[in-house]
Amino acid sequence: MSSTTEKAIASAEAHSAHNYHPLPVVVATAEGAWMTDIEGRRYLDMLAGYSALNFGHGNRRLVDAAKAQLERVTLTSRAFHHDRFAEFCEQLAAFCGMEMVLPMNTGAEAVETAVKTARKWGYRVKGVPDGTAKIIVAADNFHGRTTTIVSFSTDPEARADYGPYTPGFEIVPYGDLGALREAMTDNTVAVLLEPIQGEAGVLVPPPGYLAGVRELTRERNVLFVADEIQSGLGRTGRTFACEHEGVVPDMYVLGKALGGGVVPVSAVVSSAAVLGVHRPGEHGSTFGGNPLACAVALEVLAMLRTGEYQQRAAELGEHLHQELGLLVGGGAVEAVRGRGLWAGVDVTPSKGTGREVSERLMQRGVLVKDTHGSTIRIAPPLVISKEDLDWGLDQLREVLGA
C-alpha cells in the first residue's frame, strides 16, 4: 500500500465515524465493471454497490439522463408538482403491475414507509384495534438500520446498544411456512420478507415458500410485503425475485438499482387500496421523488423494459453458479447459494475468514465483500462481460488454492 493510499485511509479513519470497515482501497474513477484507485490500479467490481450498480459504473444512458435534468431543475420538494413526477409514478406503477407509488430516497426509508403503510392499512381497512398491529418478519433479515428496523433484526451487530426497541414485530425462521402460519393472529397486518436474504449470505428460500406465503397471506387478509431492494430489478435473472415462483406480492419495496448508482431512489409500490390510506402531512420526504431522481429512475425503467439486463443476469448467472459449484467439495468451498448474478460463497474456514479472502482478492484486483464469518458475496454489475467474470473467478480459485 502506497503512502498516498495510507494517508487517504488514515484521514478517513480520523474524521469519519467507524460505522464501516472498508477494504483498504481508495477508488478514484470507475467505468462499467471496473474501478481504478488513486494509484491507477484497476479492480474488477464484483459487489456492484450491493446491487445499486446493476447497470455498471458511469452508465452512459443514466449519466446523460442525469446531466440533462441537472440543467433543468433538481429539487422542488413535494410542496409543488414537477414535470417528471407523474411520469415516474405512472411508469413505475405500471412496470410493477400496481397502481400507486410512494417515492422515498434510501432503502431503509422505503422499508419504514412500508411498515407505516401496513400498520395504517391494518387500522383503517382491516379493522385491527388501534395500537395492536403485528408485522411478521424472518430471522436473519436485513431491511436497514433505522431504530425501528433494528428492533426486528436478529443480527447482534445491527441491534446491540440501540434499545429500547420498537414493538409490534414477530420473528419466525426464514423459509418455515409452518412457523409463519402459527405466528399469524387476527392482528397480523403484514408479512415482510426478502425473497432472497442478501446480508445473511444470499439465502434462497425452499421451493414453494414464497408461493406458500402468498397463499397464506391471502387467506388471512394480510399484506405480503416483498423487500426487493437488493434482489429486484434484474439481479436474479428476472425483474423481481418473486417471479421465480410466479408470485406477485401486495407491496414491492424497491431501492438501490432504481437510482442506477447515480442518485438514491427508493419507492413503495402497491395498490390504491393500500397506498390510498395516506393523507397529506402523514408521511413524506423533502427529497423523495425529486426531479433528478425521477429522471434517472425513468431511464432505469426504460432499460429494464428491454429485458436485456434480466437475460444477461440469467445467462451469466447460470455460468457463475456452474463454475462456483465446481469448487464445492474440493476443500476450498463448503457451499454456494444464490440466483442469477448473485452468490453467497461459504469458504472453508481453514482458507481464512471472509474478510481475509476479500483482502487477498483485492490484492489480485478483485473486489468482493464478506459477511458472517467465512462467507463472501459475489454480485457483479449486470453489464460485466463473460471474460471479465471468468477472470474474477480465476482469481478466486488462486486465492483459495482450488
C-alpha positions as a Markdown table, in Angstrom:
| # | Residue | x | y | z |
|---|---|---|---|---|
| 1 | Met | 0.0 | 0.0 | 0.0 |
| 2 | Ser | 1.5 | 3.4 | -1.0 |
| 3 | Ser | 1.9 | 6.3 | 1.3 |
| 4 | Thr | -0.8 | 8.2 | -0.7 |
| 5 | Thr | -3.3 | 5.5 | -0.1 |
| 6 | Glu | -2.3 | 5.2 | 3.5 |
| 7 | Lys | -2.8 | 8.9 | 4.1 |
| 8 | Ala | -6.2 | 8.9 | 2.5 |
| 9 | Ile | -7.3 | 6.0 | 4.6 |
| 10 | Ala | -5.8 | 7.4 | 7.8 |
| 11 | Ser | -7.7 | 10.7 | 7.1 |
| 12 | Ala | -10.9 | 8.9 | 6.6 |
| 13 | Glu | -10.4 | 6.9 | 9.8 |
| 14 | Ala | -9.6 | 10.1 | 11.8 |
| 15 | His | -12.5 | 12.2 | 10.6 |
| 16 | Ser | -15.4 | 9.8 | 9.9 |
| 17 | Ala | -17.4 | 7.6 | 12.3 |
| 18 | His | -16.2 | 4.0 | 12.2 |
| 19 | Asn | -19.6 | 2.5 | 11.2 |
| 20 | Tyr | -18.0 | 0.7 | 8.3 |
| 21 | His | -14.8 | -1.3 | 7.8 |
| 22 | Pro | -13.9 | -0.7 | 4.2 |
| 23 | Leu | -11.3 | -2.7 | 2.3 |
| 24 | Pro | -8.1 | -0.7 | 2.1 |
| 25 | Val | -8.6 | 0.6 | -1.4 |
| 26 | Val | -9.3 | 4.2 | -2.4 |
| 27 | Val | -11.4 | 4.4 | -5.6 |
| 28 | Ala | -10.9 | 7.4 | -7.8 |
| 29 | Thr | -12.7 | 6.6 | -11.1 |
| 30 | Ala | -14.9 | 3.8 | -12.4 |
| 31 | Glu | -16.4 | 2.6 | -15.7 |
| 32 | Gly | -18.6 | -0.5 | -16.4 |
| 33 | Ala | -17.5 | -3.3 | -14.1 |
| 34 | Trp | -14.1 | -1.8 | -13.4 |
| 35 | Met | -12.8 | 0.7 | -10.7 |
| 36 | Thr | -9.5 | 2.5 | -10.6 |
| 37 | Asp | -7.8 | 3.6 | -7.4 |
| 38 | Ile | -5.9 | 6.8 | -6.7 |
| 39 | Glu | -2.6 | 5.0 | -7.6 |
| 40 | Gly | -4.0 | 4.0 | -11.0 |
| 41 | Arg | -4.5 | 0.3 | -10.2 |
| 42 | Arg | -7.7 | -1.3 | -11.7 |
| 43 | Tyr | -10.1 | -3.6 | -9.8 |
| 44 | Leu | -12.9 | -5.7 | -11.1 |
| 45 | Asp | -16.0 | -4.8 | -9.1 |
| 46 | Met | -17.8 | -7.9 | -8.0 |
| 47 | Leu | -20.1 | -6.2 | -5.5 |
| 48 | Ala | -21.8 | -3.5 | -7.6 |
| 49 | Gly | -22.7 | -1.4 | -4.6 |
| 50 | Tyr | -24.8 | -4.1 | -3.1 |
| 51 | Ser | -26.8 | -4.2 | -6.4 |
| 52 | Ala | -27.1 | -0.4 | -6.6 |
| 53 | Leu | -24.8 | -0.5 | -9.6 |
| 54 | Asn | -26.6 | -3.2 | -11.6 |
| 55 | Phe | -26.0 | -1.2 | -14.8 |
| 56 | Gly | -22.4 | -0.6 | -14.1 |
| 57 | His | -20.4 | 2.5 | -13.2 |
| 58 | Gly | -20.9 | 5.6 | -15.3 |
| 59 | Asn | -23.6 | 4.0 | -17.5 |
| 60 | Arg | -23.9 | 6.5 | -20.4 |
| 61 | Arg | -27.6 | 6.4 | -20.6 |
| 62 | Leu | -28.0 | 7.1 | -16.9 |
| 63 | Val | -25.3 | 9.8 | -16.8 |
| 64 | Asp | -26.8 | 11.6 | -19.8 |
| 65 | Ala | -30.3 | 11.5 | -18.2 |
| 66 | Ala | -28.9 | 13.0 | -15.0 |
| 67 | Lys | -26.9 | 15.7 | -16.8 |
| 68 | Ala | -30.0 | 16.7 | -18.9 |
| 69 | Gln | -32.1 | 17.0 | -15.7 |
| 70 | Leu | -29.3 | 18.9 | -13.8 |
| 71 | Glu | -29.6 | 21.7 | -16.4 |
| 72 | Arg | -33.4 | 22.0 | -15.8 |
| 73 | Val | -34.4 | 21.5 | -12.2 |
| 74 | Thr | -33.2 | 19.2 | -9.4 |
| 75 | Leu | -35.5 | 19.8 | -6.5 |
| 76 | Thr | -38.9 | 21.4 | -5.8 |
| 77 | Ser | -39.8 | 19.5 | -2.7 |
| 78 | Arg | -43.2 | 17.9 | -2.6 |
| 79 | Ala | -44.8 | 21.3 | -1.9 |
| 80 | Phe | -45.1 | 21.6 | -5.6 |
| 81 | His | -45.6 | 19.3 | -8.6 |
| 82 | His | -42.8 | 19.0 | -11.1 |
| 83 | Asp | -42.9 | 17.7 | -14.7 |
| 84 | Arg | -41.2 | 14.4 | -14.1 |
| 85 | Phe | -43.1 | 13.2 | -11.1 |
| 86 | Ala | -46.4 | 12.0 | -12.6 |
| 87 | Glu | -44.5 | 10.2 | -15.4 |
| 88 | Phe | -42.2 | 8.4 | -12.9 |
| 89 | Cys | -45.1 | 7.3 | -10.7 |
| 90 | Glu | -47.2 | 6.2 | -13.6 |
| 91 | Gln | -44.4 | 4.2 | -15.3 |
| 92 | Leu | -43.1 | 2.6 | -12.1 |
| 93 | Ala | -46.6 | 1.5 | -11.0 |
| 94 | Ala | -47.3 | 0.0 | -14.5 |
| 95 | Phe | -43.9 | -1.6 | -14.5 |
| 96 | Cys | -44.7 | -3.4 | -11.3 |
| 97 | Gly | -48.3 | -4.2 | -12.3 |
| 98 | Met | -49.5 | -2.0 | -9.5 |
| 99 | Glu | -51.5 | 1.3 | -9.2 |
| 100 | Met | -49.7 | 3.7 | -6.9 |
| 101 | Val | -46.2 | 4.7 | -5.9 |
| 102 | Leu | -44.8 | 6.4 | -2.7 |
| 103 | Pro | -41.3 | 7.6 | -3.5 |
| 104 | Met | -38.5 | 7.9 | -1.0 |
| 105 | Asn | -34.7 | 8.0 | -1.2 |
| 106 | Thr | -33.0 | 5.2 | 0.6 |
| 107 | Gly | -33.9 | 1.5 | 1.1 |
| 108 | Ala | -34.3 | 1.9 | 4.8 |
| 109 | Glu | -36.7 | 4.8 | 4.3 |
| 110 | Ala | -38.8 | 2.7 | 1.9 |
| 111 | Val | -39.0 | -0.1 | 4.5 |
| 112 | Glu | -40.0 | 2.3 | 7.1 |
| 113 | Thr | -42.7 | 3.6 | 4.7 |
| 114 | Ala | -43.9 | 0.0 | 4.1 |
| 115 | Val | -44.1 | -0.6 | 7.8 |
| 116 | Lys | -46.1 | 2.6 | 8.4 |
| 117 | Thr | -48.4 | 1.9 | 5.4 |
| 118 | Ala | -49.1 | -1.7 | 6.6 |
| 119 | Arg | -50.0 | -0.5 | 10.0 |
| 120 | Lys | -52.3 | 2.3 | 8.8 |
| 121 | Trp | -53.9 | -0.2 | 6.3 |
| 122 | Gly | -54.4 | -2.6 | 9.2 |
| 123 | Tyr | -56.2 | 0.1 | 11.3 |
| 124 | Arg | -58.1 | 1.8 | 8.5 |
| 125 | Val | -59.0 | -1.1 | 6.3 |
| 126 | Lys | -58.7 | -4.4 | 8.1 |
| 127 | Gly | -60.1 | -3.0 | 11.3 |
| 128 | Val | -57.3 | -4.1 | 13.7 |
| 129 | Pro | -57.7 | -2.4 | 17.2 |
| 130 | Asp | -55.5 | 0.7 | 17.5 |
| 131 | Gly | -52.0 | 0.1 | 18.7 |
| 132 | Thr | -52.2 | -3.7 | 18.3 |
| 133 | Ala | -50.9 | -4.3 | 14.7 |
| 134 | Lys | -48.3 | -7.0 | 14.3 |
| 135 | Ile | -45.9 | -7.5 | 11.4 |
| 136 | Ile | -44.2 | -10.9 | 10.9 |
| 137 | Val | -40.6 | -10.8 | 9.7 |
| 138 | Ala | -37.9 | -13.5 | 9.2 |
| 139 | Ala | -34.9 | -14.3 | 11.3 |
| 140 | Asp | -31.6 | -13.2 | 9.8 |
| 141 | Asn | -33.3 | -10.5 | 7.9 |
| 142 | Phe | -31.7 | -7.3 | 6.7 |
| 143 | His | -34.0 | -4.4 | 5.9 |
| 144 | Gly | -31.9 | -1.5 | 7.0 |
| 145 | Arg | -30.5 | 0.1 | 10.2 |
| 146 | Thr | -33.1 | 2.6 | 11.5 |
| 147 | Thr | -34.2 | 2.3 | 15.1 |
| 148 | Thr | -37.5 | 0.6 | 14.0 |
| 149 | Ile | -35.8 | -1.8 | 11.6 |
| 150 | Val | -33.0 | -3.0 | 14.0 |
| 151 | Ser | -35.8 | -3.6 | 16.5 |
| 152 | Phe | -36.7 | -6.7 | 14.5 |
| 153 | Ser | -33.2 | -7.7 | 13.5 |
| 154 | Thr | -31.6 | -10.9 | 14.8 |
| 155 | Asp | -28.1 | -9.7 | 14.0 |
| 156 | Pro | -26.3 | -8.6 | 17.2 |
| 157 | Glu | -24.0 | -6.2 | 15.3 |
| 158 | Ala | -27.0 | -4.3 | 13.9 |
| 159 | Arg | -29.1 | -4.5 | 17.1 |
| 160 | Ala | -26.9 | -4.2 | 20.1 |
| 161 | Asp | -27.0 | -1.0 | 22.2 |
| 162 | Tyr | -29.9 | 0.7 | 20.3 |
| 163 | Gly | -32.7 | -0.2 | 22.7 |
| 164 | Pro | -35.4 | 0.4 | 23.8 |
| 165 | Tyr | -36.7 | -1.4 | 20.7 |
| 166 | Thr | -39.9 | -0.7 | 18.8 |
| 167 | Pro | -42.6 | -3.3 | 19.5 |
| 168 | Gly | -45.1 | -4.8 | 17.0 |
| 169 | Phe | -43.0 | -7.4 | 15.2 |
| 170 | Glu | -42.9 | -11.2 | 15.3 |
| 171 | Ile | -39.8 | -13.0 | 14.2 |
| 172 | Val | -40.1 | -16.5 | 12.6 |
| 173 | Pro | -37.5 | -18.7 | 10.9 |
| 174 | Tyr | -36.9 | -17.9 | 7.3 |
| 175 | Gly | -38.4 | -20.5 | 4.9 |
| 176 | Asp | -40.6 | -22.1 | 7.5 |
| 177 | Leu | -44.3 | -21.9 | 6.4 |
| 178 | Gly | -45.5 | -23.7 | 9.5 |
| 179 | Ala | -43.9 | -21.2 | 11.9 |
| 180 | Leu | -45.4 | -18.4 | 9.8 |
| 181 | Arg | -48.9 | -19.9 | 10.0 |
| 182 | Glu | -48.6 | -20.3 | 13.8 |
| 183 | Ala | -47.4 | -16.8 | 14.3 |
| 184 | Met | -50.4 | -15.2 | 12.5 |
| 185 | Thr | -53.3 | -13.7 | 14.5 |
| 186 | Asp | -56.2 | -11.6 | 13.8 |
| 187 | Asn | -54.0 | -8.5 | 14.5 |
| 188 | Thr | -51.4 | -9.5 | 11.9 |
| 189 | Val | -51.3 | -6.8 | 9.2 |
| 190 | Ala | -48.3 | -7.8 | 7.1 |
| 191 | Val | -45.6 | -10.3 | 6.4 |
| 192 | Leu | -42.3 | -8.5 | 5.4 |
| 193 | Leu | -39.7 | -10.7 | 3.7 |
| 194 | Glu | -36.7 | -10.6 | 1.4 |
| 195 | Pro | -37.4 | -13.1 | -1.4 |
| 196 | Ile | -33.7 | -13.8 | -1.1 |
| 197 | Gln | -31.8 | -12.8 | 2.0 |
| 198 | Gly | -28.8 | -10.9 | 0.9 |
| 199 | Glu | -26.9 | -9.8 | 4.0 |
| 200 | Ala | -27.5 | -13.3 | 5.6 |
| 201 | Gly | -25.4 | -14.8 | 2.8 |
| 202 | Val | -27.6 | -14.8 | -0.3 |
| 203 | Leu | -30.1 | -17.4 | 1.2 |
| 204 | Val | -32.6 | -18.7 | -1.2 |
| 205 | Pro | -35.8 | -20.0 | 0.5 |
| 206 | Pro | -37.0 | -23.6 | -0.1 |
| 207 | Pro | -39.0 | -24.1 | -3.3 |
| 208 | Gly | -42.7 | -23.2 | -2.8 |
| 209 | Tyr | -42.0 | -21.0 | 0.2 |
| 210 | Leu | -42.9 | -17.7 | -1.5 |
| 211 | Ala | -45.9 | -19.2 | -3.1 |
| 212 | Gly | -47.0 | -20.5 | 0.2 |
| 213 | Val | -46.5 | -17.1 | 1.9 |
| 214 | Arg | -48.7 | -15.6 | -0.9 |
| 215 | Glu | -51.5 | -18.2 | -0.4 |
| 216 | Leu | -51.4 | -17.9 | 3.4 |
| 217 | Thr | -51.5 | -14.1 | 3.5 |
| 218 | Arg | -54.4 | -14.0 | 1.1 |
| 219 | Glu | -56.3 | -16.5 | 3.3 |
| 220 | Arg | -55.7 | -14.4 | 6.4 |
| 221 | Asn | -56.2 | -10.9 | 4.8 |
| 222 | Val | -52.6 | -10.0 | 5.5 |
| 223 | Leu | -50.4 | -7.9 | 3.2 |
| 224 | Phe | -47.4 | -9.7 | 1.7 |
| 225 | Val | -44.6 | -7.1 | 1.5 |
| 226 | Ala | -41.6 | -8.1 | -0.6 |
| 227 | Asp | -38.3 | -6.3 | 0.1 |
| 228 | Glu | -36.8 | -6.4 | -3.4 |
| 229 | Ile | -34.3 | -3.6 | -2.7 |
| 230 | Gln | -31.3 | -5.9 | -3.4 |
| 231 | Ser | -33.0 | -8.8 | -5.2 |
| 232 | Gly | -35.1 | -6.8 | -7.6 |
| 233 | Leu | -34.6 | -5.0 | -10.9 |
| 234 | Gly | -32.7 | -7.7 | -12.7 |
| 235 | Arg | -30.3 | -9.1 | -10.2 |
| 236 | Thr | -31.6 | -12.7 | -10.1 |
| 237 | Gly | -32.3 | -13.1 | -13.8 |
| 238 | Arg | -35.9 | -11.9 | -13.5 |
| 239 | Thr | -37.2 | -8.3 | -12.9 |
| 240 | Phe | -38.2 | -9.4 | -9.4 |
| 241 | Ala | -37.0 | -12.4 | -7.4 |
| 242 | Cys | -40.7 | -13.2 | -6.5 |
| 243 | Glu | -41.2 | -14.0 | -10.2 |
| 244 | His | -39.2 | -17.2 | -9.8 |
| 245 | Glu | -42.2 | -18.6 | -8.0 |
| 246 | Gly | -44.9 | -16.8 | -10.0 |
| 247 | Val | -45.7 | -14.6 | -7.0 |
| 248 | Val | -47.0 | -11.0 | -7.0 |
| 249 | Pro | -46.9 | -9.5 | -3.5 |
| 250 | Asp | -49.3 | -6.8 | -2.3 |
| 251 | Met | -46.4 | -4.4 | -2.0 |
| 252 | Tyr | -42.9 | -4.1 | -3.5 |
| 253 | Val | -40.2 | -2.2 | -1.6 |
| 254 | Leu | -37.6 | -1.0 | -4.1 |
| 255 | Gly | -34.3 | 0.9 | -4.0 |
| 256 | Lys | -30.6 | 0.6 | -4.9 |
| 257 | Ala | -30.7 | -0.2 | -8.6 |
| 258 | Leu | -33.7 | 2.1 | -9.1 |
| 259 | Gly | -31.3 | 5.0 | -8.9 |
| 260 | Gly | -28.8 | 3.4 | -11.2 |
| 261 | Gly | -25.9 | 4.0 | -8.8 |
| 262 | Val | -26.3 | 7.7 | -9.7 |
| 263 | Val | -28.7 | 9.1 | -7.1 |
| 264 | Pro | -30.5 | 7.4 | -4.2 |
| 265 | Val | -34.0 | 6.5 | -5.2 |
| 266 | Ser | -36.4 | 4.2 | -3.4 |
| 267 | Ala | -40.1 | 3.5 | -3.5 |
| 268 | Val | -43.0 | 1.6 | -2.2 |
| 269 | Val | -45.3 | 0.3 | -4.9 |
| 270 | Ser | -48.8 | -1.1 | -4.2 |
| 271 | Ser | -52.5 | -0.9 | -5.0 |
| 272 | Ala | -54.6 | 2.2 | -4.5 |
| 273 | Ala | -56.5 | 0.2 | -1.7 |
| 274 | Val | -53.2 | 0.0 | 0.2 |
| 275 | Leu | -51.3 | 3.2 | -0.5 |
| 276 | Gly | -54.6 | 5.2 | -0.7 |
| 277 | Val | -54.7 | 5.1 | 3.2 |
| 278 | His | -52.2 | 8.0 | 3.3 |
| 279 | Arg | -53.3 | 11.6 | 3.6 |
| 280 | Pro | -51.4 | 14.9 | 3.3 |
| 281 | Gly | -49.0 | 15.6 | 6.1 |
| 282 | Glu | -49.0 | 12.0 | 7.5 |
| 283 | His | -45.8 | 10.8 | 5.8 |
| 284 | Gly | -43.3 | 12.4 | 3.4 |
| 285 | Ser | -39.8 | 13.3 | 2.4 |
| 286 | Thr | -38.3 | 16.6 | 1.1 |
| 287 | Phe | -36.1 | 14.8 | -1.5 |
| 288 | Gly | -38.4 | 11.8 | -2.2 |
| 289 | Gly | -39.5 | 11.8 | -5.8 |
| 290 | Asn | -37.3 | 14.8 | -6.7 |
| 291 | Pro | -36.8 | 15.7 | -10.4 |
| 292 | Leu | -33.3 | 14.4 | -10.7 |
| 293 | Ala | -34.2 | 11.1 | -9.0 |
| 294 | Cys | -37.3 | 10.7 | -11.3 |
| 295 | Ala | -35.3 | 11.4 | -14.4 |
| 296 | Val | -32.7 | 8.7 | -13.6 |
| 297 | Ala | -35.2 | 6.2 | -12.5 |
| 298 | Leu | -37.3 | 6.7 | -15.6 |
| 299 | Glu | -34.2 | 5.8 | -17.7 |
| 300 | Val | -33.6 | 2.7 | -15.4 |
| 301 | Leu | -37.2 | 1.6 | -16.2 |
| 302 | Ala | -36.6 | 2.1 | -19.9 |
| 303 | Met | -33.5 | 0.0 | -19.8 |
| 304 | Leu | -35.2 | -2.8 | -17.8 |
| 305 | Arg | -38.2 | -2.9 | -20.2 |
| 306 | Thr | -35.9 | -4.3 | -22.9 |
| 307 | Gly | -35.3 | -7.4 | -20.9 |
| 308 | Glu | -31.6 | -7.3 | -21.8 |
| 309 | Tyr | -30.3 | -7.0 | -18.3 |
| 310 | Gln | -32.5 | -9.7 | -16.9 |
| 311 | Gln | -31.4 | -12.0 | -19.6 |
| 312 | Arg | -27.7 | -11.2 | -19.0 |
| 313 | Ala | -28.2 | -11.9 | -15.3 |
| 314 | Ala | -29.9 | -15.2 | -16.1 |
| 315 | Glu | -27.3 | -16.4 | -18.6 |
| 316 | Leu | -24.2 | -15.2 | -16.8 |
| 317 | Gly | -25.7 | -16.3 | -13.5 |
| 318 | Glu | -26.0 | -19.8 | -14.7 |
| 319 | His | -22.4 | -19.8 | -15.7 |
| 320 | Leu | -21.3 | -18.2 | -12.4 |
| 321 | His | -23.1 | -20.9 | -10.3 |
| 322 | Gln | -21.9 | -23.7 | -12.5 |
| 323 | Glu | -18.3 | -22.5 | -12.0 |
| 324 | Leu | -18.7 | -21.9 | -8.3 |
| 325 | Gly | -20.4 | -25.3 | -7.9 |
| 326 | Leu | -17.2 | -27.0 | -9.1 |
| 327 | Leu | -15.4 | -25.6 | -6.1 |
| 328 | Val | -17.7 | -27.2 | -3.6 |
| 329 | Gly | -16.3 | -30.4 | -2.0 |
| 330 | Gly | -12.7 | -29.8 | -3.0 |
| 331 | Gly | -11.6 | -28.5 | 0.3 |
| 332 | Ala | -11.9 | -24.8 | -0.6 |
| 333 | Val | -15.6 | -24.1 | -0.6 |
| 334 | Glu | -18.3 | -25.7 | 1.6 |
| 335 | Ala | -21.4 | -24.3 | -0.1 |
| 336 | Val | -22.6 | -21.9 | -2.7 |
| 337 | Arg | -26.1 | -20.3 | -2.8 |
| 338 | Gly | -27.9 | -17.7 | -4.9 |
| 339 | Arg | -29.7 | -17.0 | -8.1 |
| 340 | Gly | -28.7 | -15.1 | -11.2 |
| 341 | Leu | -25.6 | -12.9 | -10.9 |
| 342 | Trp | -25.7 | -13.2 | -7.1 |
| 343 | Ala | -23.9 | -15.7 | -5.0 |
| 344 | Gly | -23.0 | -16.4 | -1.4 |
| 345 | Val | -19.9 | -18.5 | -1.1 |
| 346 | Asp | -19.1 | -20.3 | 2.2 |
| 347 | Val | -15.3 | -20.6 | 2.2 |
| 348 | Thr | -13.8 | -23.4 | 4.2 |
| 349 | Pro | -12.7 | -21.7 | 7.4 |
| 350 | Ser | -9.2 | -23.1 | 7.1 |
| 351 | Lys | -8.8 | -21.0 | 4.0 |
| 352 | Gly | -9.5 | -17.8 | 6.0 |
| 353 | Thr | -12.3 | -15.6 | 7.1 |
| 354 | Gly | -14.5 | -13.8 | 4.6 |
| 355 | Arg | -12.6 | -10.6 | 5.4 |
| 356 | Glu | -9.2 | -12.3 | 4.8 |
| 357 | Val | -10.3 | -13.8 | 1.5 |
| 358 | Ser | -11.7 | -10.4 | 0.4 |
| 359 | Glu | -8.4 | -8.7 | 1.2 |
| 360 | Arg | -6.4 | -11.4 | -0.8 |
| 361 | Leu | -8.8 | -11.0 | -3.7 |
| 362 | Met | -8.3 | -7.2 | -3.5 |
| 363 | Gln | -4.6 | -7.7 | -3.8 |
| 364 | Arg | -5.2 | -9.6 | -7.0 |
| 365 | Gly | -7.5 | -6.9 | -8.4 |
| 366 | Val | -11.0 | -8.2 | -7.5 |
| 367 | Leu | -13.3 | -6.5 | -5.0 |
| 368 | Val | -16.0 | -8.5 | -3.1 |
| 369 | Lys | -17.4 | -8.2 | 0.4 |
| 370 | Asp | -17.6 | -10.6 | 3.3 |
| 371 | Thr | -20.5 | -11.3 | 5.5 |
| 372 | His | -20.8 | -13.5 | 8.6 |
| 373 | Gly | -17.6 | -15.5 | 9.2 |
| 374 | Ser | -16.2 | -17.1 | 6.1 |
| 375 | Thr | -18.9 | -16.2 | 3.6 |
| 376 | Ile | -18.2 | -13.8 | 0.7 |
| 377 | Arg | -20.8 | -12.2 | -1.5 |
| 378 | Ile | -20.4 | -12.0 | -5.3 |
| 379 | Ala | -22.7 | -9.6 | -7.2 |
| 380 | Pro | -21.0 | -8.0 | -10.2 |
| 381 | Pro | -22.7 | -5.4 | -12.4 |
| 382 | Leu | -25.1 | -7.0 | -14.8 |
| 383 | Val | -23.0 | -5.4 | -17.7 |
| 384 | Ile | -19.9 | -7.5 | -16.8 |
| 385 | Ser | -18.5 | -9.5 | -19.7 |
| 386 | Lys | -18.2 | -13.2 | -19.5 |
| 387 | Glu | -14.4 | -12.8 | -20.0 |
| 388 | Asp | -14.1 | -10.5 | -17.0 |
| 389 | Leu | -16.3 | -12.7 | -14.9 |
| 390 | Asp | -14.2 | -15.7 | -15.7 |
| 391 | Trp | -11.0 | -13.7 | -14.9 |
| 392 | Gly | -12.5 | -12.8 | -11.5 |
| 393 | Leu | -13.4 | -16.4 | -10.8 |
| 394 | Asp | -9.8 | -17.4 | -11.7 |
| 395 | Gln | -8.5 | -15.0 | -9.1 |
| 396 | Leu | -10.9 | -16.6 | -6.5 |
| 397 | Arg | -9.6 | -20.1 | -7.4 |
| 398 | Glu | -6.0 | -18.9 | -7.0 |
| 399 | Val | -6.7 | -17.2 | -3.6 |
| 400 | Leu | -8.4 | -20.4 | -2.4 |
| 401 | Gly | -5.8 | -22.7 | -3.9 |
| 402 | Ala | -8.6 | -24.5 | -5.7 |
